[in-house]
Amino acid sequence: MIVCSCNVLSDHDVRSALHPEGGNASSAGEVHRCLGCSRKCGRCMHTIRKIMTDAGCAAGHAPARVS
Ligand code: FES
């Protein structure tokens, strides 16, 4: 599913930006940066935050890494 139509980012792309191996976005705004693009219209931010919450990130912040 395309989440960000401005940058053609899918929900899978967003999830990949949350994983330490693929990126470590700690906020919805960092997701775009981790994926090599930038926020434009901002309509996707709510959906990105929801994906982060569903993935276990609290309030748009990634969970602490376990080292
Ligand atoms: S839909 Fe994501 S910046 Fe416009």
Backbone and ligand atoms as CSV (ligand in chain L), in Angstrom:
chain,resi,resn,atom,element,x,y,z
A,1,MET,N,N,0.851,-1.180,0.000
A,1,MET,CA,C,0.000,0.000,0.000
A,1,MET,C,C,0.894,1.240,0.000
A,2,ILE,N,N,0.599,2.175,-0.899
A,2,ILE,CA,C,1.361,3.425,-0.935
A,2,ILE,C,C,0.890,4.313,0.216
A,3,VAL,N,N,1.821,4.731,1.030
A,3,VAL,CA,C,1.532,5.582,2.187
A,3,VAL,C,C,1.794,7.048,1.852
A,4,CYS,N,N,2.886,7.298,1.179
A,4,CYS,CA,C,3.269,8.665,0.822
A,4,CYS,C,C,3.266,8.776,-0.694
A,5,SER,N,N,2.259,9.436,-1.217
A,5,SER,CA,C,2.148,9.539,-2.676
A,5,SER,C,C,3.158,10.531,-3.243
A,6,CYS,N,N,3.587,11.509,-2.477
A,6,CYS,CA,C,4.575,12.473,-2.973
A,6,CYS,C,C,5.908,11.786,-3.280
A,7,ASN,N,N,6.290,10.832,-2.421
A,7,ASN,CA,C,7.578,10.155,-2.572
A,7,ASN,C,C,7.421,8.688,-2.977
A,8,VAL,N,N,6.201,8.266,-3.217
A,8,VAL,CA,C,5.885,6.882,-3.593
A,8,VAL,C,C,6.529,5.904,-2.602
A,9,LEU,N,N,6.176,6.088,-1.330
A,9,LEU,CA,C,6.661,5.195,-0.276
A,9,LEU,C,C,5.530,4.271,0.147
A,10,SER,N,N,5.857,3.005,0.289
A,10,SER,CA,C,4.864,2.023,0.729
A,10,SER,C,C,4.946,1.820,2.240
A,11,ASP,N,N,3.964,1.129,2.791
A,11,ASP,CA,C,4.011,0.788,4.214
A,11,ASP,C,C,5.233,-0.074,4.504
A,12,HIS,N,N,5.610,-0.922,3.564
A,12,HIS,CA,C,6.818,-1.743,3.741
A,12,HIS,C,C,8.055,-0.846,3.826
A,13,ASP,N,N,8.126,0.172,2.978
A,13,ASP,CA,C,9.265,1.109,3.027
A,13,ASP,C,C,9.341,1.769,4.398
A,14,VAL,N,N,8.173,2.200,4.910
A,14,VAL,CA,C,8.153,2.873,6.213
A,14,VAL,C,C,8.650,1.912,7.295
A,15,ARG,N,N,8.168,0.682,7.276
A,15,ARG,CA,C,8.608,-0.287,8.293
A,15,ARG,C,C,10.109,-0.535,8.195
A,16,SER,N,N,10.635,-0.553,6.974
A,16,SER,CA,C,12.071,-0.803,6.811
A,16,SER,C,C,12.894,0.323,7.421
A,17,ALA,N,N,12.344,1.531,7.473
A,17,ALA,CA,C,13.065,2.663,8.061
A,17,ALA,C,C,13.086,2.604,9.582
A,18,LEU,N,N,12.294,1.707,10.157
A,18,LEU,CA,C,12.219,1.607,11.616
A,18,LEU,C,C,13.164,0.547,12.171
A,19,HIS,N,N,13.663,-0.305,11.306
A,19,HIS,CA,C,14.516,-1.394,11.762
A,19,HIS,C,C,15.974,-0.956,11.780
A,20,PRO,N,N,16.704,-1.348,12.815
A,20,PRO,CA,C,18.113,-0.972,12.907
A,20,PRO,C,C,18.916,-1.372,11.671
A,21,GLU,N,N,18.556,-2.458,11.025
A,21,GLU,CA,C,19.322,-2.908,9.855
A,21,GLU,C,C,19.023,-2.041,8.628
A,22,GLY,N,N,17.819,-1.504,8.546
A,22,GLY,CA,C,17.446,-0.754,7.349
A,22,GLY,C,C,17.354,0.738,7.596
A,23,GLY,N,N,17.452,1.161,8.807
A,23,GLY,CA,C,17.302,2.562,9.169
A,23,GLY,C,C,16.835,2.592,10.606
A,24,ASN,N,N,16.962,3.691,11.253
A,24,ASN,CA,C,16.525,3.739,12.646
A,24,ASN,C,C,15.755,5.021,12.920
A,25,ALA,N,N,14.780,5.270,12.088
A,25,ALA,CA,C,13.968,6.462,12.264
A,25,ALA,C,C,13.337,6.452,13.647
A,26,SER,N,N,13.463,7.554,14.358
A,26,SER,CA,C,12.888,7.631,15.694
A,26,SER,C,C,11.681,8.561,15.733
A,27,SER,N,N,11.323,9.124,14.600
A,27,SER,CA,C,10.130,9.956,14.526
A,27,SER,C,C,9.572,9.852,13.115
A,28,ALA,N,N,8.335,10.267,12.970
A,28,ALA,CA,C,7.713,10.207,11.648
A,28,ALA,C,C,8.496,11.060,10.653
A,29,GLY,N,N,9.015,12.176,11.105
A,29,GLY,CA,C,9.777,13.041,10.217
A,29,GLY,C,C,11.073,12.409,9.739
A,30,GLU,N,N,11.657,11.556,10.585
A,30,GLU,CA,C,12.919,10.917,10.203
A,30,GLU,C,C,12.725,9.786,9.208
A,31,VAL,N,N,11.508,9.279,9.099
A,31,VAL,CA,C,11.255,8.190,8.154
A,31,VAL,C,C,11.631,8.624,6.740
A,32,HIS,N,N,11.211,9.810,6.344
A,32,HIS,CA,C,11.538,10.291,5.006
A,32,HIS,C,C,13.048,10.400,4.825
A,33,ARG,N,N,13.715,10.971,5.823
A,33,ARG,CA,C,15.167,11.150,5.720
A,33,ARG,C,C,15.870,9.801,5.597
A,34,CYS,N,N,15.444,8.822,6.409
A,34,CYS,CA,C,16.047,7.490,6.350
A,34,CYS,C,C,15.834,6.830,4.991
A,35,LEU,N,N,14.778,7.229,4.313
A,35,LEU,CA,C,14.474,6.628,3.016
A,35,LEU,C,C,15.001,7.486,1.858
A,36,GLY,N,N,15.788,8.507,2.187
A,36,GLY,CA,C,16.452,9.287,1.155
A,36,GLY,C,C,15.574,10.308,0.455
A,37,CYS,N,N,14.525,10.738,1.110
A,37,CYS,CA,C,13.661,11.754,0.509
A,37,CYS,C,C,13.266,12.751,1.601
A,38,SER,N,N,12.373,13.642,1.277
A,38,SER,CA,C,11.956,14.618,2.279
A,38,SER,C,C,10.441,14.772,2.260
A,39,ARG,N,N,9.921,15.209,3.371
A,39,ARG,CA,C,8.487,15.445,3.489
A,39,ARG,C,C,8.084,16.588,2.574
A,40,LYS,N,N,6.963,16.430,1.898
A,40,LYS,CA,C,6.480,17.494,1.018
A,40,LYS,C,C,5.155,18.025,1.543
A,41,CYS,N,N,4.037,17.401,1.176
A,41,CYS,CA,C,2.737,17.942,1.597
A,41,CYS,C,C,2.411,17.587,3.056
A,42,GLY,N,N,2.958,16.495,3.559
A,42,GLY,CA,C,2.731,16.102,4.942
A,42,GLY,C,C,1.468,15.298,5.199
A,43,ARG,N,N,0.695,15.011,4.178
A,43,ARG,CA,C,-0.554,14.256,4.393
A,43,ARG,C,C,-0.310,12.842,4.889
A,44,CYS,N,N,0.874,12.331,4.673
A,44,CYS,CA,C,1.175,10.953,5.060
A,44,CYS,C,C,1.595,10.827,6.519
A,45,MET,N,N,1.843,11.924,7.192
A,45,MET,CA,C,2.436,11.855,8.533
A,45,MET,C,C,1.573,11.086,9.522
A,46,HIS,N,N,0.266,11.266,9.461
A,46,HIS,CA,C,-0.616,10.538,10.375
A,46,HIS,C,C,-0.489,9.028,10.136
A,47,THR,N,N,-0.500,8.621,8.890
A,47,THR,CA,C,-0.406,7.198,8.566
A,47,THR,C,C,0.954,6.639,8.974
A,48,ILE,N,N,2.005,7.409,8.759
A,48,ILE,CA,C,3.340,6.955,9.164
A,48,ILE,C,C,3.395,6.780,10.679
A,49,ARG,N,N,2.819,7.735,11.417
A,49,ARG,CA,C,2.794,7.604,12.885
A,49,ARG,C,C,2.010,6.358,13.298
A,50,LYS,N,N,0.916,6.062,12.599
A,50,LYS,CA,C,0.120,4.880,12.924
A,50,LYS,C,C,0.936,3.610,12.661
A,51,ILE,N,N,1.657,3.572,11.562
A,51,ILE,CA,C,2.496,2.407,11.266
A,51,ILE,C,C,3.548,2.246,12.358
A,52,MET,N,N,4.127,3.366,12.802
A,52,MET,CA,C,5.131,3.305,13.864
A,52,MET,C,C,4.519,2.778,15.147
A,53,THR,N,N,3.319,3.242,15.478
A,53,THR,CA,C,2.644,2.765,16.689
A,53,THR,C,C,2.354,1.273,16.587
A,54,ASP,N,N,1.843,0.854,15.434
A,54,ASP,CA,C,1.540,-0.559,15.232
A,54,ASP,C,C,2.801,-1.422,15.306
A,55,ALA,N,N,3.939,-0.828,14.937
A,55,ALA,CA,C,5.199,-1.565,14.960
A,55,ALA,C,C,5.838,-1.565,16.347
A,56,GLY,N,N,5.177,-0.930,17.307
A,56,GLY,CA,C,5.689,-0.939,18.665
A,56,GLY,C,C,6.409,0.314,19.063
A,57,CYS,N,N,6.351,1.330,18.229
A,57,CYS,CA,C,6.972,2.599,18.555
A,57,CYS,C,C,5.944,3.433,19.314
A,58,ALA,N,N,6.342,4.036,20.410
A,58,ALA,CA,C,5.424,4.840,21.212
A,58,ALA,C,C,5.526,6.295,20.822
A,59,ALA,N,N,4.400,6.911,20.541
A,59,ALA,CA,C,4.313,8.351,20.263
A,59,ALA,C,C,5.295,8.801,19.190
A,60,GLY,N,N,5.427,7.989,18.159
A,60,GLY,CA,C,6.284,8.381,17.058
A,60,GLY,C,C,7.761,8.206,17.332
A,61,HIS,N,N,8.093,7.494,18.387
A,61,HIS,CA,C,9.492,7.253,18.700
A,61,HIS,C,C,9.759,5.764,18.661
A,62,ALA,N,N,10.860,5.397,18.078
A,62,ALA,CA,C,11.226,3.983,17.972
A,62,ALA,C,C,11.571,3.441,19.348
A,63,PRO,N,N,11.351,2.161,19.576
A,63,PRO,CA,C,11.714,1.576,20.848
A,63,PRO,C,C,13.231,1.597,21.028
A,64,ALA,N,N,13.638,1.618,22.282
A,64,ALA,CA,C,15.065,1.626,22.582
A,64,ALA,C,C,15.702,0.344,22.060
A,65,ARG,N,N,16.900,0.499,21.565
A,65,ARG,CA,C,17.613,-0.675,21.070
A,65,ARG,C,C,18.184,-1.470,22.229
A,66,VAL,N,N,18.200,-2.763,22.060
A,66,VAL,CA,C,18.835,-3.642,23.038
A,66,VAL,C,C,20.191,-4.003,22.484
A,67,SER,N,N,21.229,-3.671,23.219
A,67,SER,CA,C,22.567,-3.963,22.687
A,67,SER,C,C,23.165,-5.192,23.316
L,1,FES,S1,S,2.047,12.283,0.901
L,1,FES,FE1,FE,3.903,12.165,1.999
L,1,FES,S2,S,4.759,14.143,1.806
L,1,FES,FE2,FE,2.949,14.218,0.590
